Amino acid sequence: MALNLTEKNSSDRLRVGECLVVLSSREVHLPGTRKTPRLTPKSVGVLLALARNPGQVVTREELFAEVWPDTMPTNDVLTQAVTQLRKAFAATGAEEGAGYIETIAKTGYRLLAPVAWEASTDAATIDAPTAGGVSVAEAAVAPVQPGVRGKHRRLRRHVLLVLGIVLLLSTVVMAWLLWGRAAPAAQDTTVAEGNRVLGSPARPYRLITATEDVEVNPSLSPDGALVVFARERDNRSSLWIQSVGNATATPLLATPTGASDRFPVWSPNGRSVAFARFLPQGDCEVLVVSATGTGLRRVTRCDGTDMLSFDWAPDGGSLLFGSMTGRYASRGIRSLDLASGRWSSLQYAMGADDFDYAPRYSPDGKKIGFVRNPQVGDMWMMDADGSNAQRLTDDAAEIRGWSWLGSDEMVFGRRIDSESRLYRLDVATRLLRDMGIDNAQSPAVSRGGGNLAFMRSQFQSGLFRIPLGANGGPPQRLFASSARDGQPMVSPDGAQLAFTSDRSGTFALWWARLNEPASLQVLEGVRPEARQPMDWAADGRHLLVTGRDADGAPGIYEVAPEEGHWVKLAVPAAEPLQAVYGAAPDTLLVVERGDEERMTLTLFDRSQQPWKRLASLEGVSQVRYDRAGQRILFTRLASGGLWQAAPDLAADSVEPVHAELPSRWRYRTWAVAAHGAVEYQDISRECSSRLTAIAGDGTSQCLDAKRFSAGNGLSLAPDGSAVFIALALTDSADIGMMRIPLRAPRRVMGLAKWLSP
């Protein structure tokens, strides 16, 4: 039963499990203990919100709306408040605090302990604290005389009656306004009639393409009636157009032999489509064509490396480009005037390693949104003139496409575990909401039609051992399953394999001995990070794994896989993203993200407490230790290529190994063998999964002509005789369509304000 604070307002003493919380002093007491923790007002507000619904989940959005009304809080402030409550309960010896408040992943919190109000020994409420939008005085007021109490009750009944009438009228008006504006909800056809089930529930979207090819990069016409997308076949792509119904798609224009057309973007007036054409020689060009497929013209040259992005300005007179690489490289966001061909750079603050990607004007033209460092980055927004740049998220996430939902809301794809999901972001409150659409990315919203298109990918991967060299044998399937297996990391002795998989229904860390299939086991309690590779200790007994806790905070875990034990390391870094064992005992190399999204490689001595920082390098995105060559190999966030440094990270030891490989986007698909060979996996026009030697003669071997590799890690046998890699077993992608659902109410001045997209 929910706790009624109004009925218990004669007390400020709240019993939570074995703990007694005195609200007027914000103290937590337990008989027999001397320690009396004191809570902050915000922590009290969170506790009261949870206490109203004991045993029930209270979402983060509900807690933000009640405790932090009319502000723009981040997830950190709520996490800190809950952490303080847990520490206060734990400080009294009460079940270590975690048994009181449960974290519900991606949702909110639940109070597990029973709650009850107790009579106050002193009902005076002098200086009663205020916790967000909840005044503690509401739960602790001084007693009044019976006659006065009766008058107060009558007055309260009249006030409540008036408020009830007002709320009823407001509900009627709100329902009338939303009747014609809300998209029709999907009908649940699973309603049972007697002992019969009528059918499965309707999805909130429908797939408008269903071919054997892969359809990607959707773009909607301004009225939401037409969609143009790229269709991939045999490692080449062409542009197709169709209505948002399930009509047959037709080619937008003919693509020259050997070329690929990608990244279509519809103009604001719906008459033209801008796109990129990648040519056989490795060059590319940005073209504009009419929506009927005629009047093709080139607007600029580009480079065919990776990470090209552009969008139309609201007036249709120019294109807005993100940072570019290669021969036409340019830092930062700039605009290309289509009439004159002149470039103009936007003046705004950005770091030396920052790469700003996919810039887009808001529908009202006042803001520009973009992704900073999409491999390990966040959503950003600034005024159209480049001023007031501000970060909207703080997750170091892999962003997979985004679009404006309105001038104050965004939708973006983000990789979570082994899949990508769609999230909507309120730019005013910074609140994120999962849209409940799995395996989705590259969202596109029509400017005026209220439609949302996206790419829905069905990717299933398996683990393979593929022999290298001319005398190699056929690929060998390892630990077969019907799930997504990835990141196969072989031990230094070649006998063990660790990998990630969702084969058990949840994304987890797995281990086995290669010659003992029955040894396969899941390592419970560790939630691995899908983007960063694991690292084996030289003796093969321990494994460093990047993971996240129940609140989504990143950390480094040291795992003894054969025993099934693990420990979270006390890395003195706010956001550690990867760790590998160093050359000397008790040293670790950690890639961390610090203030202003700066990426740093730090060498730690963990034999001292706290850990001692020995040296660091700025701008590093991923690292490996080459034991044979006694060198640190790493990629940079700011550019493609491979670099090396001495084991002590001495600045004068840094030098390039390869100028281009790995590419900036595929910075994770390389590995080092025990004897020092470095191999890089990428895609060519003739081979879907190709392995190229970065050092030495640069020879290449096609691992599989048709099947693509998962892009989040591979490993080499110690002697370099084979590669352990995850290859696609099924790989399909279709275009999904849906109406944009209404968003949840936003709290304004303590009241719920309903806004449509």
MARLOVEX-739222 format. One record per residue (C-alpha): z, y, x. Coordinates in steps of 0.2 Angstrom, whole numbers, padded with zeros to 4 digits, always signed. Each point is the difference from the previous one (the first is absolute). Last residue first. Example, Ala and Ser with C-alpha at 12.3 -4.5 7.8 and 13.67 -1.06 7.14 Angstrom:
<rs>
+0036-0005+0068/+0003-0017-0006/
</rs>
This chain:
<rs>
-0154+0083+0033/+0010+0002-0016/+0017+0009+0002/+0016-0004-0010/+0014+0011+0005/+0017-0008+0000/+0014+0013+0000/+0012+0004+0014/-0009+0016+0005/-0016-0010+0001/+0001-0019+0001/-0017-0008+0001/-0005-0013-0013/-0009-0016+0006/-0019+0001+0003/-0013-0002-0013/-0012-0014+0004/-0017+0004+0008/-0013-0010-0009/-0006-0015+0009/-0014-0007+0011/-0001-0013+0014/-0014-0002+0012/-0001-0017+0008/+0005-0008+0017/-0002-0017+0006/+0006-0009+0016/+0005-0019-0002/+0004-0010+0016/+0002+0015+0011/+0005-0003+0018/+0017+0001+0008/-0001-0002+0019/+0007-0010+0014/-0012+0001+0015/-0004-0014+0012/-0002-0004+0019/+0009+0016+0006/+0012-0010+0010/+0015+0006-0010/-0010-0002-0017/-0004+0016-0007/+0007+0010-0014/-0005+0009-0016/+0005+0015-0010/-0001+0011-0015/-0019+0001-0004/-0002-0016-0010/-0016-0008+0006/-0017+0000-0009/-0009-0015-0004/-0019-0001+0001/-0005-0001+0018/+0016-0008+0006/+0007+0001+0018/-0015+0008+0008/+0004+0001+0018/-0002+0016+0011/-0001+0003+0019/+0007+0016+0007/-0002-0006+0018/+0018+0003+0005/+0012+0010-0011/-0002+0003-0019/-0006-0018-0003/-0008+0000-0018/+0004-0011-0015/-0011+0001-0015/+0004-0002-0018/-0013+0004-0013/-0014-0002+0012/-0018+0006-0002/+0003+0018-0003/+0015+0000+0011/+0019-0001-0005/+0015+0001+0012/+0012-0011+0010/+0006+0006+0017/+0005-0011+0015/+0010+0003+0015/+0002-0013+0014/+0017+0001+0009/+0004-0018+0005/+0012-0001-0015/-0014+0006-0012/+0000+0018-0007/-0005+0004-0018/-0010+0013-0010/-0002+0003-0018/+0013+0013-0003/-0009+0016+0005/-0014-0003-0013/+0000+0018-0007/+0000+0009+0017/-0013-0013+0008/+0007-0012+0012/-0011+0002+0011/-0007+0017+0004/+0004+0006+0017/+0007-0016+0007/+0014-0003+0013/+0005+0018+0001/+0014+0006+0012/+0019+0004-0001/+0009-0003+0016/+0004+0018+0004/+0011+0001-0016/+0011-0015+0006/+0002-0011-0015/+0012-0012+0009/-0011-0015-0002/-0015+0010+0007/-0013+0007-0012/-0016-0005-0009/-0012+0007-0012/-0012-0007-0013/-0013+0010-0010/-0001+0010-0016/+0008+0017-0003/+0015+0010-0005/+0012-0015-0005/-0002-0007+0017/-0001-0019+0005/+0011-0009+0012/+0001-0012+0015/+0016-0001+0010/-0003-0008+0017/+0006-0014+0011/-0017-0008+0001/+0006-0017-0005/+0014+0006-0012/-0012+0011-0010/+0011+0009-0012/-0007+0006-0016/+0001+0017-0009/-0006+0009-0016/-0002+0018-0006/+0005+0010+0015/-0001+0019-0001/+0014+0004+0012/+0006-0010+0015/+0019-0004+0003/+0012-0004+0014/+0018-0008+0002/+0008+0003-0017/+0017-0008+0001/+0006-0011-0015/+0017+0005-0007/+0007-0010+0007/-0007-0006+0016/-0009-0017+0003/-0014+0007-0012/-0009+0009+0014/-0014+0008-0010/-0018+0005+0004/-0007+0012-0013/-0018+0001-0007/-0001+0015-0011/-0009+0005-0016/+0003+0017-0006/+0000+0001-0019/+0008+0017-0001/+0016-0007+0007/+0000-0017+0007/-0010-0016-0002/+0004-0014+0011/-0009-0012+0011/+0013-0010+0009/+0000-0008+0017/+0015-0011+0003/+0010-0003+0016/+0015-0012+0001/-0008-0010+0015/-0014+0010+0009/-0018-0001-0005/+0002+0006-0018/+0000-0010-0016/-0010+0007-0014/+0005+0012-0015/-0010+0008-0014/+0003+0013-0014/+0017+0007+0004/+0004+0014-0012/+0017+0009+0003/+0002-0006+0017/+0015-0006+0009/-0005-0019-0002/+0016-0009-0005/-0009-0017-0002/+0000-0010-0016/+0005-0018+0003/-0009-0016-0003/+0003-0019-0002/-0011-0014-0006/+0004-0011+0015/-0018-0002+0005/-0004+0018-0004/+0013+0009+0010/-0004+0017-0007/+0003+0017+0007/-0003+0013-0014/-0006+0018+0002/+0002+0012-0014/-0009+0010-0014/+0009+0007-0015/-0007-0007-0017/+0017+0000-0009/+0002-0019+0001/-0004+0000+0019/-0017+0001+0008/-0007-0010+0014/-0007+0001+0018/+0002-0017+0008/+0005-0004+0018/+0000-0019+0004/+0012-0011+0009/+0000-0017+0009/-0018+0001+0007/+0007+0002+0018/-0011+0016+0003/+0007+0008-0016/-0013+0000-0014/-0007+0015-0009/-0004+0003-0018/-0015+0010-0005/+0002+0016-0011/-0009+0004-0016/+0008-0013-0012/+0018+0004+0003/+0011-0015-0002/+0014-0002-0013/+0013-0011+0009/+0013-0008-0010/-0007-0018+0000/-0011-0006+0014/-0013-0012-0009/-0003-0017+0008/-0013-0011+0007/+0007-0014+0010/-0010-0013-0010/-0016+0006+0008/+0006-0006+0018/-0013+0003+0013/+0000+0019-0003/+0018+0002-0001/+0004+0011-0015/+0006+0017-0006/-0002+0011-0015/+0005+0018-0005/+0000+0005-0018/-0011+0009-0014/+0006-0008-0016/-0007-0014-0011/+0003-0013+0013/-0018+0001+0008/+0002+0019+0002/-0003-0002+0019/+0005+0007+0017/-0002-0009+0016/+0009-0009+0014/-0008-0013+0010/+0008-0012+0013/-0006-0011+0014/-0011+0012+0010/+0013+0002+0014/+0000+0019-0002/+0002-0002-0019/-0015+0002-0012/+0000+0015-0012/-0010-0002-0017/+0000+0017-0009/-0006-0006-0017/+0001-0013-0014/-0005+0006-0017/+0002-0015-0013/-0008-0016-0004/+0007-0010+0015/-0005-0009+0015/+0012-0001+0015/-0014+0003+0013/-0019-0002-0002/-0009-0005+0016/-0016+0009+0005/-0013-0011+0008/+0000-0004+0019/-0002+0011+0015/-0011-0003+0015/-0009+0017+0000/+0016+0009+0000/+0015+0002-0013/+0007-0013-0011/+0005+0007-0018/+0017-0004-0007/+0000+0005-0018/+0013+0007-0013/-0006+0003-0017/-0004+0016-0010/-0001+0004-0019/-0007+0017-0005/-0003+0005-0018/-0003+0019+0001/+0000+0012-0014/-0009+0016+0004/+0005+0015-0011/-0006+0010-0015/+0011+0012-0010/-0006+0009-0016/+0007+0016-0007/-0018+0007-0003/+0002+0017+0008/+0000-0002+0019/-0002-0019+0000/+0013-0009+0010/-0004-0011+0015/+0012-0013+0007/-0005-0009+0017/+0013-0014-0002/+0006-0014-0011/+0006-0018+0004/+0014+0003-0013/+0001+0013-0014/+0017+0003-0007/-0002+0019+0002/+0015+0001+0012/+0008+0017-0001/+0004+0012+0014/+0010+0016-0003/-0003+0015+0012/+0007+0012-0014/-0014+0012+0000/-0014-0011+0008/+0003-0013-0013/-0008-0016+0008/-0008-0014-0008/-0001-0017+0008/-0014-0013+0001/+0003-0017+0009/-0007-0008+0016/+0005-0018+0005/+0008-0010+0013/+0016+0009+0002/-0003+0017-0008/-0016+0009+0004/-0002+0017-0009/-0013+0006-0012/+0002+0018-0006/+0002+0010-0016/+0004+0019+0000/+0009+0012-0011/+0002+0019-0002/-0018+0006-0002/-0005-0016-0009/-0002-0018+0004/-0006+0005+0017/-0007-0015+0010/+0005-0012+0014/-0007-0014+0012/+0009-0013+0009/+0015+0008+0008/+0009-0012+0013/+0018+0007-0001/+0011+0010+0012/+0011+0002-0016/+0004+0019-0001/-0010+0007-0015/-0005+0017-0005/-0001+0009+0017/-0003+0018+0000/-0013+0013+0005/+0004+0017-0006/-0016+0009+0006/-0017-0008+0002/-0010+0012-0012/+0000-0013-0014/+0019-0001+0001/+0006-0016+0008/+0004-0018-0005/+0004-0016+0010/+0001-0019-0004/+0007-0011+0014/-0004-0009+0016/-0001-0016+0009/-0018-0005+0000/-0004+0015-0011/+0004+0013+0013/+0003+0015-0011/-0007-0003-0017/-0007+0015-0010/+0003+0012-0014/-0007+0017-0001/+0007+0012-0013/-0006+0015-0011/-0017-0007-0006/+0007-0004-0018/-0006-0018+0002/+0009-0002+0016/-0011+0001+0016/-0002-0016+0010/+0002-0004+0018/-0003-0019+0004/+0008-0001+0018/+0010+0012+0011/+0002-0008+0018/+0016+0006+0009/+0003-0004+0018/+0001+0019+0006/+0010+0005-0015/-0007+0010-0015/+0003+0017-0007/-0013+0009-0010/-0016+0010+0003/-0015-0008-0010/-0015-0002+0011/-0017+0008-0006/-0017-0009+0002/-0016+0007-0003/-0015-0009-0008/-0006+0016-0009/-0001-0007-0018/+0011-0015+0001/+0015+0009+0008/+0010-0013+0009/+0019+0002+0000/+0013-0006+0012/+0016-0010+0001/+0007-0004+0017/-0006-0006+0017/-0019-0001+0002/-0010-0014+0008/-0019+0000-0002/-0003-0012+0015/+0014-0011-0006/+0014+0004-0013/+0001+0011-0015/+0015+0008-0008/-0002+0003-0019/-0015+0008-0008/-0001+0012-0015/-0018+0002-0006/-0007+0016-0006/-0008+0009-0015/+0006-0012-0014/+0011+0014-0007/+0016-0012+0001/-0004-0005+0018/-0007-0017+0002/+0008-0014+0010/-0001-0007+0018/+0007-0015+0010/-0006-0009+0016/+0013-0012+0007/-0011-0011+0011/-0012+0000+0015/-0017+0004-0008/+0000+0018+0005/-0006+0015-0011/-0016+0010-0003/+0000+0013-0013/-0008+0005-0017/-0014-0012-0002/-0011+0000-0016/-0005-0012-0014/-0008+0009-0014/+0000-0016-0012/+0013-0013-0004/+0003+0006-0018/+0017+0006+0004/-0009+0011+0013/+0002-0004+0018/+0011+0008+0014/+0001-0008+0018/+0013-0001+0013/-0008-0008+0016/+0005-0015+0011/-0004-0006+0018/+0003-0018+0006/-0018-0004+0003/-0001-0010-0016/+0004+0016-0011/+0015+0003-0010/-0004+0011-0015/+0015+0010-0007/+0000+0007-0018/-0001+0015-0011/-0005-0002-0018/-0008+0013-0011/-0001+0006-0018/+0017-0003-0007/+0005+0019+0001/+0015-0004+0012/-0010-0010+0012/+0003-0019+0000/+0005-0008+0016/-0008-0016+0008/+0009-0007+0015/-0013-0013+0006/-0019-0003+0003/-0004-0013+0014/-0016-0001+0010/-0009-0015+0007/-0015+0002-0012/+0001+0017-0008/+0011+0002-0016/-0010+0003-0016/+0008+0011-0013/+0014+0000-0013/-0003-0019-0002/+0004-0006-0018/+0016-0007-0008/+0000-0010-0015/+0010+0006-0015/+0019-0005-0001/+0005+0017-0005/+0004+0014+0013/-0019+0003+0001/-0009-0006+0015/-0006+0006+0018/-0003-0009+0016/+0001+0005+0018/-0005-0012+0014/+0010-0010+0013/-0003-0011+0015/+0011-0014+0007/-0009-0014-0009/+0002+0009-0017/+0011+0015-0004/-0002+0010-0016/+0005+0018+0001/+0005+0010-0015/-0006+0012-0013/+0010+0001-0017/-0006+0008-0016/+0008+0007-0016/+0016+0008+0008/-0006+0017-0005/+0000+0006+0018/-0009-0015+0006/+0011-0014+0008/+0000-0006+0018/+0003-0018+0005/+0001-0004+0019/-0002-0019-0001/-0009-0015-0008/-0001-0016+0009/-0014-0012-0005/+0001-0016-0011/+0000+0011-0015/+0013+0005-0013/-0001+0019-0002/+0008+0010-0015/+0017-0008+0003/+0013+0006-0014/+0016+0009+0001/+0017+0000-0008/-0001-0019-0001/+0001-0008-0017/+0014-0012-0003/-0004-0019-0001/-0004-0008-0016/+0006-0004-0018/+0015-0011+0004/+0005-0012-0015/+0017-0006-0004/+0003+0012-0014/-0012+0014+0004/+0003+0005+0018/-0005+0017+0007/-0010-0004+0016/-0014+0012-0006/+0009+0016+0008/-0012+0014-0005/-0003+0012+0015/+0006+0017-0005/-0013+0012-0007/-0002+0015+0012/+0012+0014-0006/-0008+0016-0006/-0002-0002-0019/+0017-0006-0004/+0008+0009+0014/+0002+0016-0010/+0005-0008-0016/+0013-0011+0010/+0007+0016+0008/+0001+0009-0017/+0010-0014-0008/+0011-0002+0015/+0004+0018+0001/+0004+0000-0019/+0012-0015+0003/+0008+0009+0016/+0003+0016-0010/+0008-0010-0015/+0011-0010+0013/+0005+0016+0009/+0005+0008-0017/+0011-0015-0004/+0007-0001+0017/+0006+0018-0001/+0007-0003-0017/+0010-0015+0006/+0006+0009+0015/+0007+0014-0010/+0009-0012-0011/+0007-0009+0015/+0005+0016+0008/+0009+0006-0015/+0009-0017-0001/+0005+0002+0019/+0007+0017-0003/+0011-0007-0013/+0005-0014+0011/+0004+0010+0015/-0011-0002+0016/-0001-0012+0014/-0008+0007+0016/-0018-0006+0004/-0006-0014+0011/-0017-0009-0004/-0010+0016-0004/+0010+0009+0014/-0010-0011+0011/-0015+0010-0003/-0016-0010-0001/-0016+0010+0005/+0003-0002+0019/+0018-0006+0002/+0012+0015-0004/+0017-0001+0006/+0016+0003-0010/+0009+0016+0008/+0015-0002-0012/-0001-0015-0011/+0017-0003-0006/+0002-0017-0008/+0014-0006+0012/+0005-0018+0000/-0017-0003-0008/-0003-0015-0012/-0013-0012+0007/-0018-0001-0004/-0009-0017+0003/-0014-0007+0011/-0005-0018+0004/-0009-0002+0017/-0019-0003+0001/-0006+0018-0001/-0019-0001+0001/-0013+0010+0010/-0018+0005+0000/-0018-0006-0001/-0009-0004+0016/+0012-0014+0004/+0016+0000-0011/+0014+0004+0011/+0017-0006-0006/+0016+0010-0001/+0017-0008+0001/-0003-0016+0010/-0008+0011+0013/+0017+0009+0002/+0007-0012+0013/+0009-0010-0013/+0013+0013-0003/+0009+0003+0017/+0004+0018-0004/-0013+0006+0012/-0013-0012-0009/+0001+0010-0016/-0002+0017+0009/-0014-0007+0011/-0009-0006-0015/+0002+0017-0009/-0006+0009+0016/-0015-0012+0001/-0004+0004-0018/+0000+0019+0004/-0010-0002+0016/-0013-0010-0009/-0002+0013-0014/-0002+0014+0013/-0013-0011+0010/-0011-0003-0015/-0005+0019+0001/+0007+0013-0012/-0011+0014-0008/+0012+0010-0011/+0002+0004-0018/+0012-0014-0003/+0008-0009+0014/+0013-0011-0007/-0008-0004-0017/-0019+0001+0003/+0002-0008+0018/+0011-0014-0008/-0013-0004-0013/-0014+0000+0012/+0009-0012+0011/+0002-0012-0014/+0016-0005-0007/+0001-0019-0002/+0013-0007-0011/+0017-0009+0004/+0009+0016-0004/-0010+0013-0009/+0011+0016-0001/+0008-0005+0016/-0017+0001+0009/-0002+0019-0005/+0019+0003+0004/-0002-0008+0018/-0016+0011+0003/+0009+0016-0005/+0015-0005+0011/-0012-0003+0015/-0007+0018-0004/+0017+0008+0000/+0004-0008+0017/+0012-0014+0001/+0017-0001+0008/+0006-0016+0009/+0019-0004-0001/+0005-0012+0014/+0018-0005-0001/-0003-0017-0010/+0012-0010-0010/-0005+0007-0017/-0019+0005+0000/-0005+0018-0001/-0017+0010+0000/+0002+0019+0000/-0011+0013-0009/+0015+0011-0003/-0004+0003-0018/-0009-0016-0002/+0014-0012+0006/-0009-0016+0003/+0011-0016-0001/-0007-0015+0009/+0002-0018-0005/-0016-0001-0010/-0004+0018-0004/+0016+0008-0009/-0004+0019-0005/+0014+0012+0000/-0005+0017-0006/+0008-0003-0018/-0001+0009-0016/-0019-0001-0001/+0000-0019-0005/-0010+0002-0016/-0012+0012+0007/-0003-0011+0016/-0006-0015-0010/-0002-0015+0012/-0015-0011-0005/+0005-0017-0007/
</rs>
